[in-house]
């Protein structure tokens, strides 16, 4: 059991997302007892065992659904032949599994400073992000809500931040070092990379990186110009449009007005 907890800690430190299946109830003849755990990764790699065979196949399938839907669940299995309504085993007992999801903390990494960065910091904390601000001239006094402020050049600063699949990067350097910031994060595991700038400025930055050998497919990852089209003008409004786009990316929304759904559903 200690090895399972050590593996869970290791995966969390690596920024991995995974499921943990735990036997929470066992009746009759079962291969493993209450408290036994198994880790299930998105690629179906597992660590530990809850009994093997058809039971684990069923648990893996359920865990993958939980990961896809981002919803934990409790499932019950009868360890009998399939024709008797079981999972294809002959133990004869019953098991109840709790399938929990383990996800690393979502991090909003803001590269740059200024009014938009300040508004992003406040909004990021409001919606539950750990916020990291990276800029050579940034200070904790300027960004009191930030969890971490790195007053360093972008290359050395990025090296200190563990970018994972739960990291959302926003580049808002006022065009002082857009290319340098993109260069450092473009091939990272960040789930979202966005950059503030006009279409012309974005194309200039992209052209620079293309000449350096950055693949077109990598640049297509970048949300630029950044944010949802809400007619934003002020720093606070622009930051709101950016956070809205990040939430849309995370939750899988459409960005449409909710009132349109009401209108559509009322049409016969």
C-alpha positions as CSV (number, residue, x, y, z in Angstrom):
1,X,0.0,0.0,0.0
2,X,2.9,2.4,0.7
3,X,4.1,2.0,-2.8
4,X,0.7,3.2,-4.2
5,X,0.8,6.3,-2.0
6,X,4.4,7.0,-3.1
7,X,3.4,6.6,-6.8
8,X,0.4,9.0,-6.3
9,X,2.8,11.6,-4.8
10,X,5.2,11.1,-7.7
11,X,2.5,11.6,-10.3
12,X,1.2,14.7,-8.6
13,X,4.7,16.1,-8.5
14,X,4.9,15.4,-12.2
15,X,1.7,17.3,-12.9
16,X,-0.2,14.2,-14.1
17,X,-3.9,13.7,-14.2
18,X,-5.1,10.3,-13.2
19,X,-7.8,8.2,-11.5
20,X,-7.6,6.2,-8.3
21,X,-9.9,3.2,-7.9
22,X,-10.4,2.1,-4.2
23,X,-12.4,-0.8,-2.9
24,X,-14.8,0.7,-0.4
25,X,-17.0,-2.3,0.2
26,X,-16.5,-6.1,-0.2
27,X,-19.0,-8.9,0.4
28,X,-18.4,-12.6,0.1
29,X,-15.4,-14.0,-1.8
30,X,-13.3,-11.2,-3.4
31,X,-9.7,-11.1,-4.7
32,X,-8.8,-8.0,-2.6
33,X,-10.1,-6.3,0.5
34,X,-11.4,-2.9,1.4
35,X,-8.9,-0.1,1.0
36,X,-7.0,-1.7,-1.9
37,X,-6.2,0.9,-4.6
38,X,-5.3,1.0,-8.2
39,X,-4.0,4.0,-10.2
40,X,-5.4,4.4,-13.8
41,X,-3.7,6.8,-16.2
42,X,-5.3,8.3,-19.3
43,X,-3.3,6.0,-21.6
44,X,-4.6,2.9,-19.6
45,X,-1.3,2.4,-17.8
46,X,-2.1,1.1,-14.3
47,X,-0.2,0.8,-11.0
48,X,-1.3,-1.6,-8.3
49,X,-4.1,-4.1,-8.6
50,X,-7.6,-4.6,-7.2
51,X,-7.8,-8.2,-8.3
52,X,-6.9,-8.5,-12.0
53,X,-8.9,-10.0,-14.8
54,X,-12.3,-8.8,-15.9
55,X,-12.8,-6.8,-12.7
56,X,-9.8,-4.6,-13.5
57,X,-10.9,-4.3,-17.2
58,X,-14.3,-3.0,-16.1
59,X,-12.7,-0.6,-13.5
60,X,-10.3,0.8,-16.1
61,X,-13.1,1.4,-18.6
62,X,-15.1,3.2,-15.9
63,X,-12.1,5.3,-14.8
64,X,-11.4,6.4,-18.4
65,X,-15.0,7.6,-18.6
66,X,-14.6,9.5,-15.3
67,X,-11.4,11.1,-16.6
68,X,-13.1,12.1,-19.9
69,X,-16.2,13.5,-18.1
70,X,-14.2,14.9,-15.2
71,X,-16.6,13.3,-12.7
72,X,-15.8,10.9,-9.9
73,X,-18.1,8.0,-9.3
74,X,-19.0,4.9,-7.2
75,X,-19.6,1.7,-9.1
76,X,-20.6,-1.8,-8.0
77,X,-19.6,-5.2,-9.5
78,X,-20.8,-8.7,-9.0
79,X,-17.9,-11.2,-9.3
80,X,-19.9,-13.9,-11.2
81,X,-20.1,-15.1,-14.8
82,X,-21.5,-12.6,-17.3
83,X,-24.6,-14.7,-18.0
84,X,-25.4,-14.3,-14.3
85,X,-25.0,-10.5,-14.5
86,X,-21.5,-10.3,-13.3
87,X,-18.2,-9.1,-14.8
88,X,-16.9,-12.5,-15.9
89,X,-15.4,-13.9,-12.7
90,X,-16.2,-16.8,-10.5
91,X,-15.4,-15.5,-7.0
92,X,-19.1,-15.0,-6.3
93,X,-18.6,-11.9,-4.1
94,X,-19.6,-8.2,-4.6
95,X,-17.4,-5.1,-4.7
96,X,-18.0,-1.4,-4.6
97,X,-15.3,0.9,-6.0
98,X,-14.8,4.6,-5.5
99,X,-13.2,6.2,-8.5
100,X,-11.6,9.5,-7.6
101,X,-9.9,11.9,-10.0
102,X,-6.5,13.5,-9.1
103,X,-5.7,16.6,-11.0
104,X,-2.8,19.0,-10.5
105,X,-3.5,22.6,-9.5
106,X,-4.4,24.8,-12.4
107,X,-1.8,27.5,-12.9
108,X,-2.2,30.8,-14.7
109,X,1.3,31.9,-15.8
110,X,1.3,35.6,-16.8
111,X,4.4,36.6,-18.7
112,X,4.6,40.4,-18.6
113,X,3.3,43.2,-16.4
114,X,1.2,46.2,-16.6
115,X,-2.6,46.9,-16.2
116,X,-3.8,43.9,-18.1
117,X,-1.5,41.6,-16.2
118,X,-2.7,43.1,-12.9
119,X,-6.4,42.6,-13.9
120,X,-5.6,39.0,-15.0
121,X,-4.0,38.3,-11.7
122,X,-7.1,39.3,-9.7
123,X,-9.5,37.5,-12.1
124,X,-7.3,34.4,-12.2
125,X,-7.4,34.1,-8.4
126,X,-11.1,34.7,-8.4
127,X,-11.8,31.7,-10.6
128,X,-9.4,29.4,-8.7
129,X,-6.0,29.5,-10.4
130,X,-2.6,29.6,-8.8
131,X,-1.2,32.7,-10.4
132,X,2.5,33.1,-11.4
133,X,3.7,36.5,-12.8
134,X,7.0,36.6,-14.7
135,X,8.5,39.9,-15.7
136,X,12.0,41.4,-15.1
137,X,10.4,44.5,-13.6
138,X,7.5,42.9,-11.7
139,X,7.2,43.2,-7.9
140,X,5.0,41.6,-5.2
141,X,3.8,45.0,-4.3
142,X,2.4,45.4,-7.9
143,X,0.8,42.0,-7.8
144,X,-0.3,41.3,-4.2
145,X,-2.8,38.6,-5.2
146,X,-0.2,36.6,-7.2
147,X,1.1,33.3,-5.6
148,X,4.5,33.8,-7.1
149,X,6.2,36.8,-8.7
150,X,9.4,36.2,-10.6
151,X,11.3,39.4,-11.4
152,X,13.6,37.7,-13.9
153,X,14.3,37.5,-17.6
154,X,11.8,35.2,-19.4
155,X,14.3,32.4,-20.2
156,X,15.5,31.9,-16.6
157,X,12.1,32.6,-15.1
158,X,10.3,30.0,-17.2
159,X,13.0,27.5,-16.2
160,X,11.9,27.9,-12.6
161,X,8.2,27.2,-13.3
162,X,7.1,23.6,-13.8
163,X,4.8,23.9,-16.9
164,X,2.3,21.0,-17.0
165,X,-0.9,20.1,-18.8
166,X,-2.7,22.2,-16.2
167,X,-0.7,25.4,-17.0
168,X,-2.3,28.3,-18.9
169,X,0.2,30.8,-20.3
170,X,-0.8,34.3,-21.1
171,X,1.8,36.5,-22.8
172,X,1.2,40.2,-22.2
173,X,4.7,41.8,-22.5
174,X,3.5,45.0,-24.3
175,X,5.5,43.6,-27.2
176,X,8.8,44.0,-25.4
177,X,9.7,40.4,-25.6
178,X,6.8,38.5,-27.2
179,X,9.1,36.4,-29.3
180,X,11.3,35.4,-26.4
181,X,8.3,34.4,-24.3
182,X,6.8,32.3,-27.2
183,X,10.1,30.7,-27.8
184,X,10.3,29.5,-24.2
185,X,6.8,28.0,-24.0
186,X,5.8,27.0,-27.5
187,X,6.9,23.4,-27.1
188,X,5.9,23.1,-23.5
189,X,3.1,20.9,-22.1
190,X,1.0,24.0,-21.4
191,X,-2.7,23.3,-22.2
192,X,-3.2,26.9,-23.3
193,X,-0.9,29.6,-24.7
194,X,-2.3,33.0,-25.6
195,X,-0.7,36.3,-26.6
196,X,-2.0,39.8,-26.5
197,X,-1.5,41.7,-29.8
198,X,-3.1,42.9,-33.0
199,X,-3.2,40.6,-36.0
200,X,-0.2,42.3,-37.6
201,X,1.8,42.1,-34.4
202,X,1.0,38.5,-34.0
203,X,2.0,37.7,-37.6
204,X,5.3,39.5,-37.0
205,X,6.0,37.4,-34.0
206,X,5.0,34.2,-35.7
207,X,7.2,35.0,-38.8
208,X,10.2,35.5,-36.6
209,X,9.7,32.1,-34.9
210,X,9.1,30.4,-38.3
211,X,12.4,31.6,-39.6
212,X,14.0,30.1,-36.5
213,X,12.5,26.7,-37.4
214,X,9.4,26.6,-35.2
215,X,6.8,24.4,-36.8
216,X,3.5,25.8,-38.1
217,X,1.7,23.2,-36.1
218,X,3.2,24.5,-32.9
219,X,2.2,28.1,-33.7
220,X,-1.4,27.0,-34.3
221,X,-1.6,26.1,-30.6
222,X,-1.3,29.8,-29.8
223,X,-4.5,31.8,-29.1
224,X,-3.6,35.1,-30.8
225,X,-5.0,37.6,-30.9
226,X,-6.2,36.5,-27.5
227,X,-9.6,36.5,-25.8
228,X,-13.2,36.2,-26.8
229,X,-14.8,38.9,-28.9
230,X,-16.9,40.9,-26.4
231,X,-15.9,44.3,-27.6
232,X,-13.4,44.7,-24.8
233,X,-11.4,48.0,-24.6
234,X,-10.2,48.7,-21.1
235,X,-7.6,46.5,-19.3
236,X,-10.2,45.0,-17.1
237,X,-12.5,44.2,-20.0
238,X,-9.6,42.7,-22.0
239,X,-8.6,40.6,-19.0
240,X,-12.2,39.4,-18.7
241,X,-12.2,38.3,-22.3
242,X,-9.0,36.4,-21.8
243,X,-10.2,34.6,-18.7
244,X,-13.5,33.8,-20.4
245,X,-11.5,32.2,-23.3
246,X,-9.5,30.2,-20.8
247,X,-12.6,28.9,-19.0
248,X,-14.1,28.0,-22.4
249,X,-10.9,26.1,-23.3
250,X,-11.0,24.3,-19.9
251,X,-14.7,23.5,-19.7
252,X,-15.5,23.0,-23.4
253,X,-18.1,25.7,-23.8
254,X,-19.3,27.2,-27.0
255,X,-18.9,30.9,-26.3
256,X,-22.5,31.6,-27.5
257,X,-25.0,33.7,-25.6
258,X,-27.0,31.4,-23.3
259,X,-30.2,33.2,-24.3
260,X,-29.8,31.8,-27.8
261,X,-30.3,28.3,-26.5
262,X,-33.6,29.4,-25.0
263,X,-34.7,30.9,-28.3
264,X,-33.7,27.8,-30.2
265,X,-35.5,25.4,-27.8
266,X,-38.7,27.5,-28.0
267,X,-38.9,27.2,-31.8
268,X,-41.2,24.4,-32.9
